[in-house]
Amino acid sequence: MGSRSSHAALIPDVDHIRRETGFSQASLLRLYHRFQALDREEKGYLSRLDLQQIGALAVNPLGDRIIDSFFPNGSQRVDFAGFARVLAHFRPVDEEDATIRDPKQPEPLNSRMNKLRFAFQLYDLDRDGKISRNEMLQVLRLMVGVQVTDEQLESITDRTVQEADEDGDGAVSFMEFTKSLEKMNIEQKMSIRILK
Amino acid sequence: MEKGLSGLRGRVFELSDVFYFSKKGLEAIVEDEVTQRFSSEELVSWNLLTRTNVNFQYISPKLTMVWVLGVLIRYCFLLPLRVTLAFIGISLLIIGTTLVGQLPDSRIKNWLSELVHLTCCRICVRSLSGTIHYHNKQYRPQKGGICVANHTSPIDVLILTTDGCYAMVGQVHGGLMGIIQRAMVKACPHVWFERSEMKDRHLVTKRLREHVADKKKLPILIFPEGTCINNTSVMMFKKGSFEIGGTIYPVAIKYNPQFGDAFWNSSKYGMVSYLLRIMTSWAIVCDVWYMPPMTREEGEDAVQFANRVKSAIAVQGGLTELPWDGGLKRAKVKDTFKEEQQKNYSKMIVGNGSPNLELD
């Protein structure tokens, strides 16, 4: 056990990252090794290309959008802190976390709200806080490829937007998004168990 | 995929569907099946080689002493012995095959060339301290057949040729490899290709077919994965070798990682440093299983046949099976795989005709 810390000391800013993401020491170490394995040229950061090399991600219809979420604000590099921050959204929710949390602290990254926010920004490309009909269409198109005609896709989109849209502005805001998913077990659907 | 998307056929699209794909995507980022196959296997207990000391941090003074002793033995005693042996083996091979190549074609020539090949390969394997167990020798590849095996390193060739002669297939190299190749082809017909010819798949298939058709020629040795994998799994078999026809003799090779890691990580190590690492390990211990011959069945295409052989080899060698292409470590994945996923998803939300769309 004592020997582990000598490894963790290699991670820059490890305490800060641990507090921000809530990962355990072991998970953080595991992610750090993974980060290094993906960073084949040992640059110290990951580029879009490094993530695109992952086969299972490249065949994922939403692969590009997922990769984009690692590079907010037009940056082209993600360091380990940024990497861990995105993955923290998928940390399973601890039962105790919810009750003993200090309300003055910022919400943990893997809270229900933040998980929903992550999903929301996969739709909301222009980051205007609303999913327009067009953005919904784009995501649907990514997920079905060429298998579905435009008309079918548009009617599916229209139906979905109508169902979720409450204030009638033709777009789904984050609040409307959250409301339409309030019955869904987000904590379970957006958690990766091995990231405990 | 259906299970992940709340398992109803003909269900409609929902906002939450994006969760399924994003979770899958991030799972792949945390750990994917392919990348881990291109690094050396992790050991359960340490085998006193620094290179495998990834997880074992705490080393007591006693262990350090043992380790130092190990280093001394490996570098000062075993290494020079092995290098000498290797040198002798390779020189004998070149000289022997050149001499045999001078003889006119006859049965004696074939017999002599086999003798030379076998002897020199055995010397070379000794130079790596190789201990090989052959199982099911009755299924050893016959003349006019194609031998197919999983690929871990160039040493695989040595291991297989110690027990029988094969015709090899490969690119013409320069340097020492080139000399060896040219010498070998004098004694018995191997199939060496120029780099430019390799790109022409039809030419390759044609030449291989000619070789196989001649029942007197030695069985061809092919590694359908196309690249070195770390011996924990078998990746996609390229269908080219399975289109030639003829009988396929599958062979499974499994190395014991406790004595030395045979995997050649070609992006990390060059040939010389790889050989050096092999020669300073304890030994190369491996099992070779010969398997009953397989032929392509009626109505089976090359891809299905390749997968069938791949499964058989994986089961025999105790390796896991992966559908991914080994070439992924260098190139990007084909779009056809993404289309598969898209097709599956579309079928679900639109699939059963248009009942979902008749809402108004």
Interface residues (C-beta under 8 A of the other chain):
Chain A: G2 S3 R4 S6 H7 L31 R34 A37 L38 R40 L51 Q52 Q53 I54 G55 A56 L57 A58 V59 N60 P61 L62 G63 R65 I66 V86 L87 F90 F118 A119 L122 Y123 V139 L140 M143 V144 G145 V146 Q147 V148 Q152 S155 I156 R159 T160 A164 V172 F177 S180 L181 M184 I186 K189 M190 S191 I192 I194 L195
Chain B: V12 F13 E14 L15 S16 D17 V18 F19 Y20 F21 S22 K23 K24 G25 L26 E27 A28 I29 V30 E31 D32 E33 V34 T35 Q36 S39 Q57 Y58 S267 W324 L328 K332 V333 F337 K338 E339 E340 Q341 Q342 K343 Y345 S346 K347 I349 V350 S354 N356 L357 L359
